Amino acid sequence: MTKPGVPKRHLPTSPFKVPETPAPKLFAVGDRVTHDMYGLGRVIGVEDGVAVLVDFGSSQERIPSPYSRMTVLGGR
């Protein structure tokens, strides 16, 4: 079992660029989403920065942050 990757700190004297941290995904109640494992769904609850509750039709799932496998559908 391995530990989750922790971002390495950047040294000021390093010749490499500072790694960019991606902006956290934000979801709102009512957003239509797609998940790699569960498919299409609608957000029915949001725990700020912690998790999102999504209704996928056949089941309701609590998806914890980071939401790497879930994206919002449509333009926002």
C-alpha positions in Angstrom: 0.0 0.0 0.0 1.4 3.4 -0.9 0.7 6.8 0.5 -1.0 9.4 -1.7 1.4 11.7 -3.5 2.2 14.8 -1.6 3.3 17.8 -3.7 7.0 18.5 -3.3 7.9 22.0 -2.2 9.6 24.2 -4.8 13.0 25.6 -3.9 13.6 29.2 -4.8 17.0 28.3 -6.3 15.6 25.6 -8.6 16.0 26.1 -12.3 12.6 24.5 -12.9 9.3 26.3 -13.1 6.9 26.2 -10.1 4.4 23.5 -10.7 0.9 24.9 -11.3 -1.8 23.7 -8.9 -5.0 23.0 -10.8 -8.1 25.0 -9.7 -10.5 22.9 -7.6 -13.6 21.8 -9.4 -16.7 23.5 -8.1 -20.2 21.9 -8.3 -23.6 23.4 -7.5 -26.9 21.6 -6.7 -28.6 20.8 -9.9 -25.5 20.5 -12.1 -25.6 17.7 -14.6 -22.4 15.6 -14.3 -20.7 12.6 -15.7 -18.5 10.2 -13.8 -16.1 7.6 -15.2 -17.6 4.8 -13.2 -21.2 5.7 -12.4 -22.2 7.5 -15.7 -24.6 10.5 -15.9 -26.1 12.1 -12.8 -27.3 15.2 -11.2 -25.7 16.9 -8.1 -28.2 16.8 -5.2 -25.9 17.9 -2.4 -22.6 19.7 -1.9 -20.2 19.6 1.1 -17.9 22.6 0.5 -14.6 21.2 -0.8 -15.1 17.8 0.9 -17.6 15.8 -1.2 -20.6 16.0 -3.6 -23.7 13.8 -3.4 -24.9 12.8 -6.8 -28.1 11.0 -8.0 -27.2 8.6 -10.8 -30.7 7.3 -11.3 -30.2 3.8 -10.0 -28.1 4.9 -7.0 -27.0 7.9 -5.0 -23.2 8.2 -4.4 -21.1 10.5 -2.3 -18.1 11.4 -4.4 -15.2 12.7 -2.3 -12.8 15.5 -3.4 -10.7 15.6 -5.6 -13.2 15.0 -8.3 -10.7 13.6 -10.8 -13.2 11.2 -12.4 -16.2 13.6 -12.6 -16.9 16.6 -14.9 -19.8 19.0 -15.3 -21.8 18.8 -18.5 -22.8 21.8 -20.5 -21.4 25.3 -20.4 -21.2 27.2 -17.2 
